[in-house]
């Protein structure tokens, strides 16, 4: 750690001696301050205890206000004046914050958040009078990250006061708060400082009321060396230059906003800009070499168009005069929606048209669409509290698909890709008994991190899509416009949304109690499986039943007070009847009981039923075996009678129903047979994603080759038909044939993964050509497949060649797939070497190390190595990623989700017993997943292999 600090300082540029001395003095004072703070912590507990006793003596509540998880409500911040000085050569900063406070209830205590800083001075004054209010003492309360100012007299109700705090802190070498990052330009390492405050890290950068309900206005000033520039949420109003090479930027005042999306940065970046029709100035800031290459041009262009799209869709103008997009090398998330200054990790916004695939372009597009939606859902209208974080994240995730459809109408994102990338993915997670509701109670600060997961993002999005579908899209849009207009610059809870949407429905003459319906979907965890049974005795009558879907029925429900039997939903079930050449128009049946009888007039002897048309509903559908057989027969004869979305949905439902034991194991594999005639991308994509977990359950078994051969037979004819793409280096990145290119990519990936000889030869030839000519002629859209296949098949020299290219390339999209390719090796020594290198921040960026470990775990040759490495390095990993949302849960599930033996389950349970703190929810989910894997192996593996043997001998 000390060596790294020294190396970082050696990389910084020299400054005039007197400036440096002054800053070193600040740094010494800061270090001394921290030492004093640590010693003071011993005294803090005593003070807190004494004050608690005094509280109790006065008949106050049992806990003093600073010991409770939420801030007391007696004060409200109205405005912050924040002045910062950033010393980039020794990574410290000093600050002065003046907070204008409104007093709601008289109190002798000012309680606000502050964490990991040294406070030098505190003053309190009545706003309109010169007289100060004497401060008796101040102390930190580390358990709740609060700072307490004890006064000699009470603050008076309805008066306004000014709280002034002078402090200093480190610009941390981590991923949260005000932290530093770096890049190399012309052989020189350059540094930048950037913020990440969501959800609870603004308190690391300035003392503040760090809860979303406390909206205030902010006036920020940043003092820095003139060789840097500074950015914040608002434009620079004035800049004051000093004689010693320093400058202070004063930014315009913000509108009312929450602390978590306040932001600033100090960097040496350059930019390009554009302007929207309504006059919003959009700039993209990045490393000078990336700007010069035009790597930010695509993002800049679509941002302008998307702001115009959202302004038109929501009928609410973008609220600030400018929007800056900042591309940084190191960041804990893909991006963060700070109002007016959205921060992106480079590989999710920079794009080099000559070497980026369609998949990469799609990823960049959707991240930008997501963050721009937040400028309305999140920034303009903010959830009251973190339990409803899905109110911003679910909407932003849903609009990823709506907004991308606006940019690329032919891609059918919301109708098609949403299914495989959101619905099918989150149902895997939400089918576990250890899942949780979309809205979940948040009490402690430590609970906040837990609510940021795919349930909030993806289930939230899936429920919003279902809601839009049964309301009708135009009424839904009208309701959202009302919701944003009513609550702009304020906070809203889920009931505010439900009420607004119900009113919108009333206006068009429909009466649905949205809250009553949606509370069941948001306050209950999991989702139903609808079972539709044809009634043999009565004509045209079907029985529809619902129960909670779980992968492992042996698992005890998380809430023992309510077994799975008490779960009920109001389900908008769309249903259609079909025969060999025709399908009826859909009808909607609201299912609200455990079991119901319904008459379906058009039902004939040879007709089949299809539920959840185009998978707009958040549930699975099961049928009696006779109906499954009729559907399989239909797919084989003429699959186009059933829509593309429903073909994908049938594949995903069948694989998952079989995995959970609701359906015989052969049904999904029989459905797959029709794919040799399937020309659409989506069903292939659904099959590929559904096969993946099954493949991982089997890839270390002795009979794996039987499964492997069956899949290869299903893929062979389409692989031959489609062939390989030609090199498209000179063509436009966005091709009209997106669906065709993605289908070809999917089939090539399946063929190479399962060992098609021609696919392996083609990959080896392309890699060999690249090595011998040093010209990369591998088609962009399949580069990741070719790199991975080449590394797994060929010798160590290929691994070293890819390793060398990973270090030398400056294109972020290329760097990412080269790094992932290195995890594909069959050589355990190379995999171990890579795992050990992954924790060196100079070699692998902090946010990419997790992907390395997870990809090694997905490799059957590396699964046990990654699992062992994870256990040995857990303390390091947990210290590095423990506070960053998603990262620990992503790592825990990635390393454990394909463990499937009794021995591995024992190791997991023993490890959990021995480890110290952090990620408890992720570990309970991991145990359930591995238990379900072990159970599947025990109950269904042999049934599957028997059917496969029989099937392979018949064909």
Secondary structure as the mmCIF struct_conf table of DSSP 4:
data_model
#
loop_
_struct_conf.conf_type_id
_struct_conf.id
_struct_conf.beg_label_comp_id
_struct_conf.beg_label_asym_id
_struct_conf.beg_label_seq_id
_struct_conf.end_label_comp_id
_struct_conf.end_label_asym_id
_struct_conf.end_label_seq_id
HELX_RH_AL_P HELX_RH_AL_P1 UNK A 2 UNK A 10
TURN_TY1_P TURN_TY1_P1 UNK A 11 UNK A 11
BEND BEND1 UNK A 12 UNK A 12
HELX_LH_PP_P HELX_LH_PP_P1 UNK A 13 UNK A 14
HELX_RH_AL_P HELX_RH_AL_P2 UNK A 17 UNK A 57
TURN_TY1_P TURN_TY1_P2 UNK A 58 UNK A 59
BEND BEND2 UNK A 62 UNK A 63
HELX_RH_3T_P HELX_RH_3T_P1 UNK A 65 UNK A 67
BEND BEND3 UNK A 68 UNK A 70
BEND BEND4 UNK A 73 UNK A 74
STRN STRN1 UNK A 75 UNK A 87
TURN_TY1_P TURN_TY1_P3 UNK A 88 UNK A 91
STRN STRN2 UNK A 92 UNK A 103
BEND BEND5 UNK A 104 UNK A 105
STRN STRN3 UNK A 107 UNK A 113
BEND BEND6 UNK A 116 UNK A 116
STRN STRN4 UNK A 118 UNK A 126
TURN_TY1_P TURN_TY1_P4 UNK A 127 UNK A 128
BEND BEND7 UNK A 129 UNK A 130
STRN STRN5 UNK A 132 UNK A 133
STRN STRN6 UNK A 135 UNK A 141
HELX_RH_3T_P HELX_RH_3T_P2 UNK A 142 UNK A 144
TURN_TY1_P TURN_TY1_P5 UNK A 145 UNK A 145
STRN STRN7 UNK A 146 UNK A 155
HELX_LH_PP_P HELX_LH_PP_P2 UNK A 156 UNK A 156
TURN_TY1_P TURN_TY1_P6 UNK A 157 UNK A 158
STRN STRN8 UNK A 160 UNK A 170
STRN STRN9 UNK A 172 UNK A 172
BEND BEND8 UNK A 173 UNK A 176
STRN STRN10 UNK A 177 UNK A 185
TURN_TY1_P TURN_TY1_P7 UNK A 186 UNK A 187
STRN STRN11 UNK A 188 UNK A 196
TURN_TY1_P TURN_TY1_P8 UNK A 198 UNK A 201
HELX_RH_3T_P HELX_RH_3T_P3 UNK A 202 UNK A 204
TURN_TY1_P TURN_TY1_P9 UNK A 205 UNK A 205
BEND BEND9 UNK A 206 UNK A 206
STRN STRN12 UNK A 208 UNK A 208
BEND BEND10 UNK A 211 UNK A 211
TURN_TY1_P TURN_TY1_P10 UNK A 212 UNK A 213
STRN STRN13 UNK A 216 UNK A 216
STRN STRN14 UNK A 217 UNK A 225
TURN_TY1_P TURN_TY1_P11 UNK A 226 UNK A 227
BEND BEND11 UNK A 228 UNK A 228
STRN STRN15 UNK A 229 UNK A 232
BEND BEND12 UNK A 233 UNK A 234
STRN STRN16 UNK A 236 UNK A 241
TURN_TY1_P TURN_TY1_P12 UNK A 243 UNK A 244
BEND BEND13 UNK A 245 UNK A 245
STRN STRN17 UNK A 246 UNK A 251
HELX_LH_PP_P HELX_LH_PP_P3 UNK A 252 UNK A 254
BEND BEND14 UNK A 256 UNK A 256
STRN STRN18 UNK A 257 UNK A 257
HELX_RH_3T_P HELX_RH_3T_P4 UNK A 259 UNK A 261
STRN STRN19 UNK A 264 UNK A 267
STRN STRN20 UNK A 270 UNK A 275
TURN_TY1_P TURN_TY1_P13 UNK A 277 UNK A 278
STRN STRN21 UNK A 281 UNK A 286
HELX_RH_AL_P HELX_RH_AL_P3 UNK A 288 UNK A 293
TURN_TY1_P TURN_TY1_P14 UNK A 294 UNK A 296
HELX_RH_AL_P HELX_RH_AL_P4 UNK A 297 UNK A 314
BEND BEND15 UNK A 315 UNK A 315
BEND BEND16 UNK A 319 UNK A 321
STRN STRN22 UNK A 322 UNK A 328
BEND BEND17 UNK A 329 UNK A 329
BEND BEND18 UNK A 332 UNK A 334
STRN STRN23 UNK A 335 UNK A 336
TURN_TY1_P TURN_TY1_P15 UNK A 339 UNK A 340
STRN STRN24 UNK A 341 UNK A 345
HELX_RH_3T_P HELX_RH_3T_P5 UNK A 346 UNK A 348
TURN_TY1_P TURN_TY1_P16 UNK A 349 UNK A 349
TURN_TY1_P TURN_TY1_P17 UNK A 353 UNK A 355
HELX_RH_AL_P HELX_RH_AL_P5 UNK A 358 UNK A 374
TURN_TY1_P TURN_TY1_P18 UNK A 375 UNK A 376
STRN STRN25 UNK A 377 UNK A 377
TURN_TY1_P TURN_TY1_P19 UNK A 378 UNK A 380
STRN STRN26 UNK A 381 UNK A 383
BEND BEND19 UNK A 384 UNK A 385
HELX_RH_3T_P HELX_RH_3T_P6 UNK A 386 UNK A 388
TURN_TY1_P TURN_TY1_P20 UNK A 389 UNK A 389
HELX_RH_AL_P HELX_RH_AL_P6 UNK A 390 UNK A 407
HELX_RH_3T_P HELX_RH_3T_P7 UNK A 409 UNK A 411
HELX_RH_PI_P HELX_RH_PI_P1 UNK A 413 UNK A 417
HELX_RH_AL_P HELX_RH_AL_P7 UNK A 418 UNK A 418
HELX_RH_PI_P HELX_RH_PI_P2 UNK A 419 UNK A 423
HELX_RH_AL_P HELX_RH_AL_P8 UNK A 424 UNK A 430
TURN_TY1_P TURN_TY1_P21 UNK A 431 UNK A 431
BEND BEND20 UNK A 432 UNK A 432
TURN_TY1_P TURN_TY1_P22 UNK A 433 UNK A 434
BEND BEND21 UNK A 438 UNK A 439
BEND BEND22 UNK A 444 UNK A 444
HELX_RH_AL_P HELX_RH_AL_P9 UNK A 445 UNK A 451
BEND BEND23 UNK A 453 UNK A 453
HELX_RH_AL_P HELX_RH_AL_P10 UNK A 454 UNK A 454
HELX_RH_PI_P HELX_RH_PI_P3 UNK A 455 UNK A 459
HELX_RH_AL_P HELX_RH_AL_P11 UNK A 460 UNK A 471
HELX_RH_AL_P HELX_RH_AL_P12 UNK A 473 UNK A 487
TURN_TY1_P TURN_TY1_P23 UNK A 488 UNK A 489
STRN STRN27 UNK A 490 UNK A 492
HELX_RH_AL_P HELX_RH_AL_P13 UNK A 494 UNK A 507
TURN_TY1_P TURN_TY1_P24 UNK A 508 UNK A 509
HELX_RH_AL_P HELX_RH_AL_P14 UNK A 514 UNK A 523
BEND BEND24 UNK A 524 UNK A 524
BEND BEND25 UNK A 526 UNK A 526
STRN STRN28 UNK A 528 UNK A 534
BEND BEND26 UNK A 536 UNK A 538
TURN_TY1_P TURN_TY1_P25 UNK A 539 UNK A 540
STRN STRN29 UNK A 541 UNK A 548
BEND BEND27 UNK A 551 UNK A 551
TURN_TY1_P TURN_TY1_P26 UNK A 553 UNK A 554
BEND BEND28 UNK A 555 UNK A 555
HELX_LH_PP_P HELX_LH_PP_P4 UNK A 556 UNK A 557
BEND BEND29 UNK A 558 UNK A 559
TURN_TY1_P TURN_TY1_P27 UNK A 560 UNK A 561
BEND BEND30 UNK A 562 UNK A 562
HELX_RH_3T_P HELX_RH_3T_P8 UNK A 564 UNK A 566
STRN STRN30 UNK A 571 UNK A 579
TURN_TY1_P TURN_TY1_P28 UNK A 580 UNK A 581
STRN STRN31 UNK A 582 UNK A 583
HELX_LH_PP_P HELX_LH_PP_P5 UNK A 584 UNK A 586
STRN STRN32 UNK A 587 UNK A 591
BEND BEND31 UNK A 593 UNK A 594
STRN STRN33 UNK A 595 UNK A 599
TURN_TY1_P TURN_TY1_P29 UNK A 601 UNK A 602
TURN_TY1_P TURN_TY1_P30 UNK A 605 UNK A 606
STRN STRN34 UNK A 608 UNK A 611
BEND BEND32 UNK A 612 UNK A 612
HELX_RH_3T_P HELX_RH_3T_P9 UNK A 613 UNK A 615
BEND BEND33 UNK A 617 UNK A 619
STRN STRN35 UNK A 620 UNK A 623
HELX_RH_AL_P HELX_RH_AL_P15 UNK A 625 UNK A 638
HELX_RH_3T_P HELX_RH_3T_P10 UNK A 639 UNK A 641
BEND BEND34 UNK A 642 UNK A 642
HELX_RH_AL_P HELX_RH_AL_P16 UNK A 644 UNK A 659
TURN_TY1_P TURN_TY1_P31 UNK A 660 UNK A 661
BEND BEND35 UNK A 662 UNK A 663
TURN_TY1_P TURN_TY1_P32 UNK A 665 UNK A 665
HELX_RH_AL_P HELX_RH_AL_P17 UNK A 666 UNK A 672
HELX_RH_3T_P HELX_RH_3T_P11 UNK A 673 UNK A 677
HELX_RH_AL_P HELX_RH_AL_P18 UNK A 681 UNK A 698
TURN_TY1_P TURN_TY1_P33 UNK A 699 UNK A 700
BEND BEND36 UNK A 701 UNK A 701
TURN_TY1_P TURN_TY1_P34 UNK A 702 UNK A 703
HELX_RH_AL_P HELX_RH_AL_P19 UNK A 704 UNK A 722
HELX_LH_PP_P HELX_LH_PP_P6 UNK A 724 UNK A 727
TURN_TY1_P TURN_TY1_P35 UNK A 729 UNK A 730
BEND BEND37 UNK A 731 UNK A 731
BEND BEND38 UNK A 733 UNK A 734
TURN_TY1_P TURN_TY1_P36 UNK A 736 UNK A 737
HELX_RH_AL_P HELX_RH_AL_P20 UNK A 738 UNK A 753
TURN_TY1_P TURN_TY1_P37 UNK A 754 UNK A 755
HELX_RH_AL_P HELX_RH_AL_P21 UNK A 757 UNK A 773
BEND BEND39 UNK A 774 UNK A 774
BEND BEND40 UNK A 778 UNK A 778
HELX_RH_3T_P HELX_RH_3T_P12 UNK A 780 UNK A 782
HELX_RH_AL_P HELX_RH_AL_P22 UNK A 783 UNK A 793
BEND BEND41 UNK A 794 UNK A 794
HELX_RH_AL_P HELX_RH_AL_P23 UNK A 796 UNK A 808
HELX_RH_AL_P HELX_RH_AL_P24 UNK A 812 UNK A 822
TURN_TY1_P TURN_TY1_P38 UNK A 823 UNK A 824
BEND BEND42 UNK A 826 UNK A 826
HELX_RH_AL_P HELX_RH_AL_P25 UNK A 828 UNK A 837
TURN_TY1_P TURN_TY1_P39 UNK A 838 UNK A 839
TURN_TY1_P TURN_TY1_P40 UNK A 841 UNK A 843
BEND BEND43 UNK A 844 UNK A 844
HELX_RH_AL_P HELX_RH_AL_P26 UNK A 846 UNK A 858
BEND BEND44 UNK A 859 UNK A 859
TURN_TY1_P TURN_TY1_P41 UNK A 860 UNK A 862
HELX_RH_AL_P HELX_RH_AL_P27 UNK A 863 UNK A 872
TURN_TY1_P TURN_TY1_P42 UNK A 873 UNK A 873
HELX_RH_AL_P HELX_RH_AL_P28 UNK A 874 UNK A 881
TURN_TY1_P TURN_TY1_P43 UNK A 882 UNK A 883
BEND BEND45 UNK A 884 UNK A 884
TURN_TY1_P TURN_TY1_P44 UNK A 885 UNK A 886
HELX_RH_AL_P HELX_RH_AL_P29 UNK A 887 UNK A 896
TURN_TY1_P TURN_TY1_P45 UNK A 897 UNK A 898
BEND BEND46 UNK A 901 UNK A 901
HELX_RH_AL_P HELX_RH_AL_P30 UNK A 902 UNK A 914
BEND BEND47 UNK A 915 UNK A 915
BEND BEND48 UNK A 917 UNK A 918
HELX_RH_AL_P HELX_RH_AL_P31 UNK A 920 UNK A 954
#
